Amino acid sequence: MIKLFASDLDGTLLNGLHEADRTIRGAIQEAIAQGAHVVPATGRSLLPAGEHGFTGLKVDAVCANGSIIRGRNGELLKTFTVDPAFVEELIRSFPQICFDCCTPDGMFSSGSFEMHQEGFARDNLFRRIVMRGMRARGGTHEEQFFDQSISSILSHDVCKINCRVTSDGLERELKAFLADHADTVVNAPFDPVMFEITDKDCNKGASIAWLGRHYGIEEDEIAVYGDGGNDLVMLRRFRHSYATANGSPEAKAAASAVIGRCEFHAVPKHILQTLRSQRGRVMIE
């Protein structure tokens, strides 16, 4: 019996417009009505229930690549924080990069808004359109504060650090820096043009397993869905793991099976099929 369904958002659970439409909401509502947990598992920093069309739905959320776990009412259940000494060293070593430091209290950025925006300049036109759509459909997830001092940033629990760099040389330097600190942090971006840095032991898979234990759910009673780089550990960890057909080759290889495309509601359809199959087995027994 699957008692917890955890899914990445963009490219997986959400439709092509990066929102939860009627079909998606209906599947979530049916799962909840049958006593299952539905868990968006996202690289996005925070996920209030009112974002992305989830208004009124009692969903837990694994946010910021697993570093922030929230309950059905938005309450903070657990965080996995980045070593403050590493955060300080990172920001001091790369003053030319705007580091967006995700905390349960909001996003605190080491650079200016202009520096933050410059990071998107390297995206091709198609990618810029996609990212603009994600931001527009997602709404405002949290307060973001720019030009923050290191002491101000470190006064909060930093759970995840996002950034985009503006040159190939700077990208190589940052990757080398992170390689030197592989005993402390991991970089697991959903897209190769980004950096998404968390504690080395933090990932979506570990946090979903923690949430399952929190509710008394075994790992073989969990189904997970993903499509990209920050889903790989999660897809490899669970027996019931599914990649969307539009996902990366790595995600498809990591999953136990490949289902349809997100644009055609592959995940909500699979959730409903699973629920109905389980209901049939229970009735027979």
Secondary structure as a PSIPRED ss2 file (coil, helix, strand):
# PSIPRED VFORMAT (PSIPRED V4.0)

   1 M C   1.000  0.000  0.000
   2 I C   1.000  0.000  0.000
   3 K C   1.000  0.000  0.000
   4 L E   0.000  0.000  1.000
   5 F E   0.000  0.000  1.000
   6 A E   0.000  0.000  1.000
   7 S E   0.000  0.000  1.000
   8 D C   1.000  0.000  0.000
   9 L H   0.000  1.000  0.000
  10 D H   0.000  1.000  0.000
  11 G H   0.000  1.000  0.000
  12 T H   0.000  1.000  0.000
  13 L H   0.000  1.000  0.000
  14 L C   1.000  0.000  0.000
  15 N C   1.000  0.000  0.000
  16 G C   1.000  0.000  0.000
  17 L C   1.000  0.000  0.000
  18 H C   1.000  0.000  0.000
  19 E C   1.000  0.000  0.000
  20 A C   1.000  0.000  0.000
  21 D C   1.000  0.000  0.000
  22 R H   0.000  1.000  0.000
  23 T H   0.000  1.000  0.000
  24 I H   0.000  1.000  0.000
  25 R H   0.000  1.000  0.000
  26 G H   0.000  1.000  0.000
  27 A H   0.000  1.000  0.000
  28 I H   0.000  1.000  0.000
  29 Q H   0.000  1.000  0.000
  30 E H   0.000  1.000  0.000
  31 A H   0.000  1.000  0.000
  32 I H   0.000  1.000  0.000
  33 A H   0.000  1.000  0.000
  34 Q C   1.000  0.000  0.000
  35 G C   1.000  0.000  0.000
  36 A C   1.000  0.000  0.000
  37 H E   0.000  0.000  1.000
  38 V E   0.000  0.000  1.000
  39 V E   0.000  0.000  1.000
  40 P E   0.000  0.000  1.000
  41 A E   0.000  0.000  1.000
  42 T C   1.000  0.000  0.000
  43 G C   1.000  0.000  0.000
  44 R C   1.000  0.000  0.000
  45 S C   1.000  0.000  0.000
  46 L C   1.000  0.000  0.000
  47 L C   1.000  0.000  0.000
  48 P C   1.000  0.000  0.000
  49 A C   1.000  0.000  0.000
  50 G C   1.000  0.000  0.000
  51 E H   0.000  1.000  0.000
  52 H H   0.000  1.000  0.000
  53 G H   0.000  1.000  0.000
  54 F C   1.000  0.000  0.000
  55 T C   1.000  0.000  0.000
  56 G C   1.000  0.000  0.000
  57 L C   1.000  0.000  0.000
  58 K C   1.000  0.000  0.000
  59 V C   1.000  0.000  0.000
  60 D C   1.000  0.000  0.000
  61 A E   0.000  0.000  1.000
  62 V E   0.000  0.000  1.000
  63 C E   0.000  0.000  1.000
  64 A H   0.000  1.000  0.000
  65 N H   0.000  1.000  0.000
  66 G H   0.000  1.000  0.000
  67 S C   1.000  0.000  0.000
  68 I E   0.000  0.000  1.000
  69 I E   0.000  0.000  1.000
  70 R E   0.000  0.000  1.000
  71 G C   1.000  0.000  0.000
  72 R C   1.000  0.000  0.000
  73 N C   1.000  0.000  0.000
  74 G C   1.000  0.000  0.000
  75 E C   1.000  0.000  0.000
  76 L E   0.000  0.000  1.000
  77 L E   0.000  0.000  1.000
  78 K E   0.000  0.000  1.000
  79 T E   0.000  0.000  1.000
  80 F C   1.000  0.000  0.000
  81 T C   1.000  0.000  0.000
  82 V C   1.000  0.000  0.000
  83 D C   1.000  0.000  0.000
  84 P H   0.000  1.000  0.000
  85 A H   0.000  1.000  0.000
  86 F H   0.000  1.000  0.000
  87 V H   0.000  1.000  0.000
  88 E H   0.000  1.000  0.000
  89 E H   0.000  1.000  0.000
  90 L H   0.000  1.000  0.000
  91 I H   0.000  1.000  0.000
  92 R H   0.000  1.000  0.000
  93 S H   0.000  1.000  0.000
  94 F C   1.000  0.000  0.000
  95 P C   1.000  0.000  0.000
  96 Q C   1.000  0.000  0.000
  97 I C   1.000  0.000  0.000
  98 C C   1.000  0.000  0.000
  99 F C   1.000  0.000  0.000
 100 D E   0.000  0.000  1.000
 101 C E   0.000  0.000  1.000
 102 C E   0.000  0.000  1.000
 103 T E   0.000  0.000  1.000
 104 P C   1.000  0.000  0.000
 105 D C   1.000  0.000  0.000
 106 G E   0.000  0.000  1.000
 107 M E   0.000  0.000  1.000
 108 F E   0.000  0.000  1.000
 109 S E   0.000  0.000  1.000
 110 S C   1.000  0.000  0.000
 111 G C   1.000  0.000  0.000
 112 S C   1.000  0.000  0.000
 113 F H   0.000  1.000  0.000
 114 E H   0.000  1.000  0.000
 115 M H   0.000  1.000  0.000
 116 H H   0.000  1.000  0.000
 117 Q H   0.000  1.000  0.000
 118 E H   0.000  1.000  0.000
 119 G C   1.000  0.000  0.000
 120 F C   1.000  0.000  0.000
 121 A C   1.000  0.000  0.000
 122 R C   1.000  0.000  0.000
 123 D C   1.000  0.000  0.000
 124 N C   1.000  0.000  0.000
 125 L H   0.000  1.000  0.000
 126 F H   0.000  1.000  0.000
 127 R H   0.000  1.000  0.000
 128 R H   0.000  1.000  0.000
 129 I H   0.000  1.000  0.000
 130 V H   0.000  1.000  0.000
 131 M H   0.000  1.000  0.000
 132 R H   0.000  1.000  0.000
 133 G H   0.000  1.000  0.000
 134 M H   0.000  1.000  0.000
 135 R H   0.000  1.000  0.000
 136 A H   0.000  1.000  0.000
 137 R H   0.000  1.000  0.000
 138 G H   0.000  1.000  0.000
 139 G C   1.000  0.000  0.000
 140 T C   1.000  0.000  0.000
 141 H C   1.000  0.000  0.000
 142 E C   1.000  0.000  0.000
 143 E C   1.000  0.000  0.000
 144 Q E   0.000  0.000  1.000
 145 F E   0.000  0.000  1.000
 146 F C   1.000  0.000  0.000
 147 D C   1.000  0.000  0.000
 148 Q C   1.000  0.000  0.000
 149 S C   1.000  0.000  0.000
 150 I H   0.000  1.000  0.000
 151 S H   0.000  1.000  0.000
 152 S H   0.000  1.000  0.000
 153 I H   0.000  1.000  0.000
 154 L H   0.000  1.000  0.000
 155 S C   1.000  0.000  0.000
 156 H C   1.000  0.000  0.000
 157 D C   1.000  0.000  0.000
 158 V C   1.000  0.000  0.000
 159 C C   1.000  0.000  0.000
 160 K E   0.000  0.000  1.000
 161 I E   0.000  0.000  1.000
 162 N E   0.000  0.000  1.000
 163 C E   0.000  0.000  1.000
 164 R C   1.000  0.000  0.000
 165 V C   1.000  0.000  0.000
 166 T C   1.000  0.000  0.000
 167 S C   1.000  0.000  0.000
 168 D H   0.000  1.000  0.000
 169 G H   0.000  1.000  0.000
 170 L H   0.000  1.000  0.000
 171 E H   0.000  1.000  0.000
 172 R H   0.000  1.000  0.000
 173 E H   0.000  1.000  0.000
 174 L H   0.000  1.000  0.000
 175 K H   0.000  1.000  0.000
 176 A H   0.000  1.000  0.000
 177 F H   0.000  1.000  0.000
 178 L H   0.000  1.000  0.000
 179 A H   0.000  1.000  0.000
 180 D H   0.000  1.000  0.000
 181 H C   1.000  0.000  0.000
 182 A C   1.000  0.000  0.000
 183 D C   1.000  0.000  0.000
 184 T C   1.000  0.000  0.000
 185 V E   0.000  0.000  1.000
 186 V E   0.000  0.000  1.000
 187 N E   0.000  0.000  1.000
 188 A C   1.000  0.000  0.000
 189 P C   1.000  0.000  0.000
 190 F C   1.000  0.000  0.000
 191 D C   1.000  0.000  0.000
 192 P C   1.000  0.000  0.000
 193 V C   1.000  0.000  0.000
 194 M C   1.000  0.000  0.000
 195 F E   0.000  0.000  1.000
 196 E E   0.000  0.000  1.000
 197 I E   0.000  0.000  1.000
 198 T E   0.000  0.000  1.000
 199 D E   0.000  0.000  1.000
 200 K C   1.000  0.000  0.000
 201 D C   1.000  0.000  0.000
 202 C C   1.000  0.000  0.000
 203 N C   1.000  0.000  0.000
 204 K H   0.000  1.000  0.000
 205 G H   0.000  1.000  0.000
 206 A H   0.000  1.000  0.000
 207 S H   0.000  1.000  0.000
 208 I H   0.000  1.000  0.000
 209 A H   0.000  1.000  0.000
 210 W H   0.000  1.000  0.000
 211 L H   0.000  1.000  0.000
 212 G H   0.000  1.000  0.000
 213 R H   0.000  1.000  0.000
 214 H H   0.000  1.000  0.000
 215 Y C   1.000  0.000  0.000
 216 G C   1.000  0.000  0.000
 217 I C   1.000  0.000  0.000
 218 E C   1.000  0.000  0.000
 219 E H   0.000  1.000  0.000
 220 D H   0.000  1.000  0.000
 221 E H   0.000  1.000  0.000
 222 I E   0.000  0.000  1.000
 223 A E   0.000  0.000  1.000
 224 V E   0.000  0.000  1.000
 225 Y E   0.000  0.000  1.000
 226 G E   0.000  0.000  1.000
 227 D C   1.000  0.000  0.000
 228 G C   1.000  0.000  0.000
 229 G H   0.000  1.000  0.000
 230 N H   0.000  1.000  0.000
 231 D H   0.000  1.000  0.000
 232 L H   0.000  1.000  0.000
 233 V H   0.000  1.000  0.000
 234 M H   0.000  1.000  0.000
 235 L H   0.000  1.000  0.000
 236 R H   0.000  1.000  0.000
 237 R H   0.000  1.000  0.000
 238 F C   1.000  0.000  0.000
 239 R C   1.000  0.000  0.000
 240 H E   0.000  0.000  1.000
 241 S E   0.000  0.000  1.000
 242 Y E   0.000  0.000  1.000
 243 A E   0.000  0.000  1.000
 244 T C   1.000  0.000  0.000
 245 A C   1.000  0.000  0.000
 246 N C   1.000  0.000  0.000
 247 G C   1.000  0.000  0.000
 248 S C   1.000  0.000  0.000
 249 P H   0.000  1.000  0.000
 250 E H   0.000  1.000  0.000
 251 A H   0.000  1.000  0.000
 252 K H   0.000  1.000  0.000
 253 A H   0.000  1.000  0.000
 254 A H   0.000  1.000  0.000
 255 A C   1.000  0.000  0.000
 256 S C   1.000  0.000  0.000
 257 A E   0.000  0.000  1.000
 258 V E   0.000  0.000  1.000
 259 I C   1.000  0.000  0.000
 260 G C   1.000  0.000  0.000
 261 R C   1.000  0.000  0.000
 262 C H   0.000  1.000  0.000
 263 E H   0.000  1.000  0.000
 264 F H   0.000  1.000  0.000
 265 H C   1.000  0.000  0.000
 266 A H   0.000  1.000  0.000
 267 V H   0.000  1.000  0.000
 268 P H   0.000  1.000  0.000
 269 K H   0.000  1.000  0.000
 270 H H   0.000  1.000  0.000
 271 I H   0.000  1.000  0.000
 272 L H   0.000  1.000  0.000
 273 Q H   0.000  1.000  0.000
 274 T H   0.000  1.000  0.000
 275 L H   0.000  1.000  0.000
 276 R H   0.000  1.000  0.000
 277 S H   0.000  1.000  0.000
 278 Q H   0.000  1.000  0.000
 279 R H   0.000  1.000  0.000
 280 G H   0.000  1.000  0.000
 281 R H   0.000  1.000  0.000
 282 V H   0.000  1.000  0.000
 283 M H   0.000  1.000  0.000
 284 I H   0.000  1.000  0.000
 285 E C   1.000  0.000  0.000
